[in-house]
């Protein structure tokens, strides 16, 4: 499967047909969006616009979503149309919310043997809200700030059978790296998230151990592809394990005043 075919499959399964069980899906002409009641955020995940229709469609979405007083974003992939979509979104008041990230993909049918070998670390599954304290501890140590939202968001998703798996890798009896994987129904793709490692425990193979653990679970469950929005730090690691660049993506967002 060449990159163009893989992008088409990714768009179909991960942007058009995908469902998020805690959000309302709305399939509209030219786009797919997800909404939830306040205080949650709303987002447009897929769009296919042309030069003639783009501004009118964007204006209609802004007019509908802005009065709700919630953050909303438009996910833009480099292959989306029209080519100047980002400039058009900016002209309608949406601001780039993040640096473009590399969307990487691994075909598990050709995964390297090292990724399918038993993880060489103390990796523990997390199955309860209380257990998510290990994830919060890692995130705070790596980034600082408040990560209490993890208890609610990941906790509720853990209660949905088969939807989410969370893992922590331990070093010296302490959670040192945390990561999770979503298994999307009726899709060949499973998506990787997290993968943060406490600085003093880096370069010990913990990130790779969690990558292998999640990849092996995906294989057992019959998924063919893994995807990850790779940070500059994680991209070379996953590339060494066979992940290929699919495309780049970023969010253009509108936020209520006072929201960071």
N, C-alpha and C positions, 0 to 999 in steps of 0.2 A: 504494500500500500504506500503510494507516494504521499508527499506532504499535502498536496492539494486535496487528495481523497480523504486523508486523515482530518484535515481542517473541516471538510464538509461533514464528516461523521461526527466530529466533536460539536460542531454547531447544532446539528440535528438532535443529538442525544443530550448534550450538556447545556444547551441554551434555549432550544425550542421545546423539546419534549419533557425536559426535566420538571420535577415537582419538588417544592419544599413543603414538608407536611405542616409547618407552623405558619405558612403564609398563604395568601390568596393569589392564585395565578390568574392573570387576565391576558388572553390572546386577542390582540387587537390587529387591525390592518397595519402591516409593516413592522410590528414589534410585539415582544412578549415582556410583560412586566409583572412584578410581585409587590404586593402591598400587605400591610398589617396595621391594626389599630395603633394609635399613639400609645406609648412613646416610641414605638419601633420605627425603623427607617424603611423607605420604599426604594425600589430600584428597577431599572430597565436593563434586562439581561441580554436581549437580542434585538437587533433592528436591521432592516434592509431597506434603505431609503435611496431615492435618486435625487439628482440635482433639482428637479422640478418640485418634488414634494417635501424635501427635507425640512426646510424652514417652517412650513405650515405644521408638520407633524411635531417638531420640537416645540413650537409655540403652544400647540394644543396640550402637550404633556406638562409644560411649565404652568399653563393656566389652570390645569386640573389639580396638579400636585402641590404647587406652592401654597395655596390657601389652607391646606391641611396643617401647616405649621410643623411638619416633620422634615427631617433631612431626606432628600432623595438624590439618587445618583443614576448616571447613565454609564454602563460598562461599554467601553470602546475597545475593540480589537483592531489590530493594524489592517486586517483584511476587510473591515466593515466599509460600507459605502454610504454616501459618496466619500471620495478620498479626503475631502476637507471637512469631514464630520466634526472633528475636534474644534476647528475654528468656528463652525456654525454653533456648536453648543456654547462656546465661550461668548459668542455674540448675543446669546440669549440669557447670559448671566450665570452659567454653570462654570465652575472653576475646577481645574485639574486638582484632584484630591490626593494624588500620590504620583510618584515617579513610575513610568511604564515598567511593568514587571515581565519577566520572561516566563511564558507558559511552556513548561517542559512536559514531555510525554514519554513513557516507556511502554513498549510492547512486551508484555510478560511472556509471550511465546518465545522471545529471544533474549530474555533476561540473563545477565551473566551469572555464572555458577556461584560466585561469591555472595550474590544477593539472595540466593536460594539456600545457602548453608545456614545452620543454626546460629542464632545471634550470639556473639561472644561478649555478652554483658548481662548484668542483672536487670532484665526487663520484666516489668510487672504490669499486668492489665489493670485498668481502673474501671469499675463497673457501677459505682454509686456517686451521688452528689458529694457525699462527705469525702470520698476518695480523691475528688478533684482538688483537694487542698494541695496535693503534690504538684499539680499543674500550676496552680496559682503561685506556689512557693518558687517554682522555677521562673515563671514569667516576671514576677516582681524582682527577683535577683538579677535577671538579665536586663530588663528594661526600666525598672522602677515603676511608680505609679500604682493605680488601683485596678485589680483584675477580678473583682468580685463578680462581674458580669459572667464569668466563666461558670460559676455555680448554677446560674439560671439557664444560660443558653446551652452549654454542653450537658448540664444536668438533665434538662428536659429532653434533649436528643438521645441521651443514654437510655431513657425510659421508653423510647420507640424501638421495638424489637428489630435488630439487624441493621439499624440505620447508621450507627456510629460506634467506632472502637477507639478507645483512648489508652495510651501507654505512657509509662514513665520508666526511664533508665536510672538506676541507682548507682552511686559511688560512695564508698565509705559510709554506707547506711543512710545516705541522704538522696532525695530526688535531685538529679543533676541534669536531666534532659527530659522533655515532654513533647509528645506529638500525638496527632489523631488522624483518623481516616474515615471518610464518609463513603457509604455504599449506596449508590443511587439505584432505585428500582428501575427495571426495564432498560438498563444501560450496560454497555460494555466497559464503562469508565468508573473507576473509583478515584476519589480525590484526596490528596495528602495535604495536611495543614499542620501548623506548629513546627516542631523540630528545633526548638530553642535549647541551647546548652549553656549552663552556668560557666562563666569564663574560666574558673580554676580547673574545670573538668573537661575542657576542650582538648582536641587532638588525642583522645583516648578511644575513639571509635564508637562513642555513644550515639551520635547522630546516625551513623551507618547501621548500628544495631537496630534502631527504631525504624529505619528505612526498610531493612530486611524483614523485620517482624511484620510490618504492615503489608509489604509486598507479598509475603508468603500467605498471609490471611486472604488477600485478594485472590491469589491463585486457588486456594482451597475453596473459595466461594464462587469460582467460575468467571471472574472478571478478566478481561484481556489487557486493559490499559490502565496505567496509573498516570495521573496528572498532578502537577504541582506548580503553583505560582512561585517561582524560585527567586529568592533574594540574591543580591550579589554575593553573599557569603555562602549560600547553599547551592548556587548554580554549579560551581565547579565540582562539588561533591557528588551531586546527582548525575552530572555529565560523566564522571568516572564510572558510574554504575549503569551506563547505557541510555540515560535519558537524552532525548533529542529536542532541540528547539522547535516548537510548533508555531508560535506567534508571540506578539507582545500585546499587553492589555493594560488599561488603567481606567480609573473612575473619574468622571466629571460630575461634580456634585453641587447642589444648592443646600445651604444650611440656614436654619433660623438664626436671627441675631443672637449673639451670646453663646452659640454652640461652637465648640472647637472642632 
